[in-house]
Amino acid sequence: MQTLLLLTIYIFNAINFLYLSNASLIPNFMNAKVQENCTEKYGSPPAERVVTLDTGFIFFNLCGNISDFITTFNFTDSNGDVRGACFITAQSKQPLPLLVWLHPAMFPTSSISLTGLLQQADKANLTGTSDGPLGYHILMPYGRSTTHIYPAPADQGIGWDNWYRNYNRSDPALNVDVQAIDYSINKVLTTQSDDYQIDKSRVFLSGWSNGAAMAVIYALNTPGIAAAAVYSPPDPYRDYNDLCAQDPYPTDFTPILLLYNQCDVINICVTGVNFIEDLNNRYCDLTAEAVIIDSDLQRTSECDKSCTAEFGIGLLRHTRWPSSCNDDVLFDFFRKHPLVEYSFKNQHK
């Protein structure tokens, strides 16, 4: 079922590339341009809603058949868009860590089936203690169908707006993706029952590509997140071709780790490592790390600076999740960085 779904997504994305990126073939409302008028405080203006062929995936329960213990819930954001999330609970009578996972652009939440995270959810140790408990719960909010500052075909479709950097929860113009993630986390934290319990000192974020960039910038601007460890994110403050790039200015020093391929698409290994180095130079109290892996998924020390193309080997490696690195890279970082004192505030009003 998952293979069929993902094959369908690849086909739809190919059609997006061939047709939706060509403004002469479709109505203007389906090919909205990214605005170039930068905001003074928050970088790019909010991403524009668009209609693309993958928009329909948002309206299906894409987490169906992933797990026997799954809950879905919806709410309407301040833009009037219906947002949703999938919540997969591991079976345990003890409080378990919560892994919030953000899907990549153009791929729905079911793409988590390619990561190995589902298979490890009932047996991985994210606490770092010899007696466990083992396992973690998984929360997967849905993105929206909007414009993106990426090369075609990823210039529009479902994903996350990490270019409009308004994380001020007291501002009515708060980034609505931030609002949706806030709501989802608070929803599962405040509705615990005998069916599941969450270790509030271990609310972790992860994600893939565009979802990884959103996870990083969300973690750096949200109290109560223990750590973020993600795969192959663009720089969330100075993204590819971003006309409104900014120096990083996190409000919370949440530990972060970025995992890259030595050869990764559009040179994001290089820009991501530069982002980490810049954070460490600016903020001595912030834990920020980058891990680079080669074609055999073994750690290496340097990026391949020749991988600047939008297509090719870098893209192929970017679109496969290195599941063998889950435990010794991502989970190991989580184990080392629990939250000393739980302080996640109910941001959703």
Legacy VTK file of the C-alpha trace (Angstrom):
# vtk DataFile Version 3.0
C-alpha trace
ASCII
DATASET POLYDATA
POINTS 349 float
0.000 0.000 0.000
2.784 2.439 0.945
4.764 1.573 -2.196
1.721 2.250 -4.373
1.051 5.539 -2.615
4.633 6.748 -2.948
4.733 5.716 -6.614
1.594 7.780 -7.164
3.243 10.752 -5.489
6.308 10.462 -7.731
4.035 10.455 -10.797
2.096 13.496 -9.554
5.319 15.332 -8.807
6.604 14.566 -12.294
3.415 16.071 -13.755
3.917 19.089 -11.497
7.400 19.501 -12.954
6.287 19.167 -16.561
3.179 21.319 -16.379
2.586 23.296 -13.211
5.894 25.125 -13.355
5.038 26.414 -16.838
2.860 29.505 -16.422
1.850 29.515 -20.081
0.047 26.187 -19.719
-2.033 26.790 -16.588
-4.076 29.555 -14.936
-2.130 32.119 -12.941
-3.731 31.122 -9.652
-2.011 27.739 -9.949
1.421 29.232 -10.462
1.649 32.011 -7.906
4.997 33.762 -7.749
6.951 34.094 -4.535
6.808 37.688 -3.336
10.052 39.595 -3.181
9.075 42.346 -0.721
10.983 41.367 2.408
9.604 42.130 5.840
11.872 44.023 8.218
11.750 41.530 11.108
10.710 38.218 9.621
12.336 37.859 6.214
10.022 36.750 3.426
6.301 37.519 3.553
3.992 34.577 4.298
3.954 31.910 1.596
1.004 32.112 -0.780
-1.588 29.384 -0.933
-1.605 27.576 -4.301
-3.537 24.762 -5.912
-1.345 21.958 -7.275
-1.939 18.335 -8.110
-0.553 17.168 -4.777
-2.935 19.425 -2.836
-5.440 16.589 -2.815
-3.142 14.468 -0.638
-3.768 16.851 2.259
-7.428 15.891 2.315
-6.822 12.152 2.723
-5.847 10.277 5.855
-2.332 9.542 4.693
-1.464 7.834 7.953
-4.004 5.079 7.409
-2.574 1.561 7.698
0.746 2.849 9.061
0.005 1.658 12.584
-2.696 -0.029 14.643
-2.484 2.717 17.247
-3.051 5.939 15.381
-5.160 9.037 15.994
-5.852 11.884 13.605
-7.108 15.336 14.517
-7.822 18.623 12.754
-8.151 22.297 13.525
-8.548 25.496 11.509
-5.614 27.895 11.483
-5.844 31.691 11.474
-5.793 31.698 7.661
-8.963 29.618 7.644
-7.171 26.505 6.389
-7.994 23.124 7.893
-4.842 21.590 9.341
-4.304 18.065 10.574
-1.865 15.720 12.250
-1.305 12.001 12.738
-0.377 10.685 16.167
1.060 7.184 16.486
1.311 5.846 20.026
3.709 3.150 21.158
2.333 0.632 23.625
3.799 1.280 27.056
2.519 1.949 30.550
5.445 4.301 31.156
5.923 7.855 29.844
7.781 7.768 26.520
9.574 10.442 24.481
7.611 12.271 21.780
9.159 12.491 18.309
7.605 15.267 16.200
8.424 14.500 12.560
7.897 16.952 9.673
7.539 15.553 6.170
9.564 16.841 3.186
8.143 19.190 0.572
5.946 17.475 -2.051
5.682 14.300 0.051
2.992 13.640 2.671
3.327 12.226 6.159
3.268 8.648 4.854
6.821 9.209 3.568
7.887 8.349 7.102
7.495 4.732 5.993
10.813 5.201 4.126
12.782 6.201 7.220
12.772 3.194 9.556
11.365 5.406 12.313
8.102 3.453 12.424
9.847 0.117 12.881
11.951 1.497 15.745
9.137 3.281 17.566
8.426 0.375 19.920
12.023 -0.654 20.667
14.467 2.252 20.395
16.026 3.720 23.527
15.819 7.528 23.474
16.323 7.971 27.219
19.945 6.914 27.500
19.257 4.763 30.553
19.987 1.033 30.589
16.541 0.130 31.929
14.623 2.153 29.325
11.763 2.553 28.864
11.952 1.606 25.199
10.029 3.268 22.399
8.624 6.672 21.503
5.390 8.212 20.283
5.340 9.869 16.842
3.469 13.076 16.008
3.261 14.119 12.348
1.578 17.462 11.562
0.544 18.141 7.940
2.016 20.992 5.923
0.160 23.164 3.399
0.151 23.639 -0.362
2.002 26.915 -0.924
4.753 28.596 -2.879
8.338 27.601 -1.975
11.691 29.215 -2.687
13.068 26.045 -4.292
13.860 24.985 -7.869
11.005 23.446 -9.873
9.216 21.153 -9.358
9.502 21.887 -5.621
8.706 25.589 -6.088
5.116 24.906 -5.043
3.160 22.142 -3.381
2.687 20.699 0.086
5.394 21.597 2.564
6.410 24.144 5.185
6.984 27.906 5.164
10.376 28.350 6.815
11.015 31.630 4.958
8.465 33.749 6.881
10.205 33.696 10.261
7.501 35.113 12.523
7.610 32.934 15.639
6.144 35.611 17.928
3.224 33.824 19.560
1.676 37.127 20.685
1.495 38.410 17.089
-1.767 37.697 15.204
0.382 37.393 12.073
2.272 34.394 13.527
3.448 31.920 10.871
0.462 29.579 10.524
2.707 26.518 10.165
4.158 27.382 13.568
0.609 27.721 14.854
-0.266 24.272 13.490
2.778 22.600 15.052
2.114 24.355 18.373
-1.471 23.147 18.336
-0.496 19.567 17.507
2.109 19.313 20.267
-0.165 20.853 22.862
-3.014 18.613 21.743
-1.154 15.398 22.522
0.478 16.765 25.682
-2.833 17.853 27.194
-4.922 14.804 26.237
-2.777 12.083 27.773
-4.664 9.141 29.238
-4.192 5.543 30.303
-3.579 4.779 26.607
-0.351 6.777 26.444
1.914 9.001 28.526
4.572 11.409 27.247
7.903 12.169 28.886
7.681 15.953 28.713
11.422 16.323 29.191
11.937 14.526 25.879
9.908 16.283 23.201
12.170 15.928 20.161
11.885 17.263 16.602
13.050 15.663 13.382
12.263 15.987 9.710
13.421 15.567 6.158
14.578 18.286 3.730
12.084 21.188 3.841
10.505 19.550 6.902
13.963 19.363 8.486
14.551 23.085 7.927
11.182 23.822 9.525
11.984 21.518 12.456
15.308 23.282 13.085
13.981 26.828 13.025
10.935 25.808 15.053
13.134 24.203 17.718
15.386 27.273 17.868
12.364 29.494 18.521
10.194 27.403 20.830
10.651 26.827 24.574
10.286 23.299 25.894
11.720 21.421 22.911
14.529 19.191 24.179
16.476 18.817 20.906
16.164 18.611 17.133
18.061 16.116 14.969
17.154 16.220 11.292
18.145 14.949 7.855
19.354 17.090 4.943
17.841 20.537 5.668
18.515 23.715 3.705
19.759 26.600 5.838
16.509 27.854 7.457
17.715 31.473 7.614
19.569 31.783 4.296
17.837 29.309 2.096
18.400 28.515 -1.564
17.805 31.655 -3.656
16.139 33.413 -0.695
15.992 37.127 -1.445
15.104 37.814 2.189
17.945 35.900 3.859
18.809 36.852 7.433
21.455 36.166 10.033
20.195 33.547 12.504
18.586 34.997 15.632
17.205 32.110 17.724
15.186 32.901 20.836
15.814 29.480 22.413
19.138 27.661 22.528
17.700 24.246 21.715
20.420 21.700 20.819
20.335 20.867 17.101
22.061 18.334 14.861
22.001 18.327 11.050
22.775 15.128 9.117
23.997 15.587 5.522
25.190 13.529 2.608
28.717 14.384 1.527
27.218 14.982 -1.924
23.819 16.584 -1.354
21.485 18.492 -3.649
22.211 22.164 -4.528
25.264 22.198 -2.250
23.219 22.159 0.981
25.872 20.109 2.758
28.225 23.086 2.414
25.633 25.725 3.304
24.332 23.631 6.194
27.788 23.184 7.715
28.376 26.929 7.295
25.086 27.554 9.123
26.233 25.396 12.044
29.621 27.113 12.173
27.931 30.514 12.145
25.615 29.518 15.014
28.568 28.319 17.082
30.484 31.535 16.410
27.518 33.703 17.373
26.137 31.778 20.356
28.620 30.039 22.624
25.821 28.561 24.783
24.116 26.840 21.850
24.861 23.202 21.012
24.857 22.934 17.208
26.418 20.034 15.319
26.676 18.728 11.763
27.326 15.118 10.765
28.369 14.250 7.197
28.036 10.767 5.683
29.559 9.371 2.498
27.992 7.116 -0.130
28.414 4.106 2.190
26.616 5.979 5.010
29.873 6.228 6.974
30.907 9.424 8.725
33.296 11.678 6.887
34.738 15.090 7.609
34.040 17.239 4.547
31.284 18.013 2.060
31.757 17.492 -1.655
31.742 21.106 -2.844
31.187 20.055 -6.455
27.602 18.899 -5.729
25.858 22.101 -6.748
23.372 20.687 -9.295
19.601 20.487 -8.840
19.565 17.001 -10.339
22.016 14.118 -10.239
23.691 12.053 -7.530
23.112 14.720 -4.886
19.352 14.615 -5.457
19.323 10.807 -5.426
21.049 10.727 -2.056
18.897 13.544 -0.738
15.735 11.566 -1.500
16.749 8.456 0.451
16.654 8.512 4.227
19.766 6.886 5.801
17.890 4.657 8.256
21.100 2.969 9.408
22.037 6.339 10.977
18.861 6.607 13.055
20.281 5.118 16.228
23.949 6.115 16.208
23.374 9.673 14.940
19.837 10.975 15.508
18.782 8.930 18.535
22.206 9.267 20.132
21.853 13.056 19.973
18.406 12.835 21.560
19.712 10.615 24.339
22.344 13.210 25.217
19.950 16.168 25.317
16.864 15.765 27.490
15.248 18.951 28.747
16.385 19.770 32.266
13.056 21.358 33.138
9.913 20.967 31.073
8.588 24.380 30.049
6.663 23.960 26.803
3.974 26.614 26.981
0.507 26.301 25.587
0.981 28.641 22.655
-2.340 27.869 20.990
-5.019 30.360 21.999
LINES 1 350
349 0 1 2 3 4 5 6 7 8 9 10 11 12 13 14 15 16 17 18 19 20 21 22 23 24 25 26 27 28 29 30 31 32 33 34 35 36 37 38 39 40 41 42 43 44 45 46 47 48 49 50 51 52 53 54 55 56 57 58 59 60 61 62 63 64 65 66 67 68 69 70 71 72 73 74 75 76 77 78 79 80 81 82 83 84 85 86 87 88 89 90 91 92 93 94 95 96 97 98 99 100 101 102 103 104 105 106 107 108 109 110 111 112 113 114 115 116 117 118 119 120 121 122 123 124 125 126 127 128 129 130 131 132 133 134 135 136 137 138 139 140 141 142 143 144 145 146 147 148 149 150 151 152 153 154 155 156 157 158 159 160 161 162 163 164 165 166 167 168 169 170 171 172 173 174 175 176 177 178 179 180 181 182 183 184 185 186 187 188 189 190 191 192 193 194 195 196 197 198 199 200 201 202 203 204 205 206 207 208 209 210 211 212 213 214 215 216 217 218 219 220 221 222 223 224 225 226 227 228 229 230 231 232 233 234 235 236 237 238 239 240 241 242 243 244 245 246 247 248 249 250 251 252 253 254 255 256 257 258 259 260 261 262 263 264 265 266 267 268 269 270 271 272 273 274 275 276 277 278 279 280 281 282 283 284 285 286 287 288 289 290 291 292 293 294 295 296 297 298 299 300 301 302 303 304 305 306 307 308 309 310 311 312 313 314 315 316 317 318 319 320 321 322 323 324 325 326 327 328 329 330 331 332 333 334 335 336 337 338 339 340 341 342 343 344 345 346 347 348
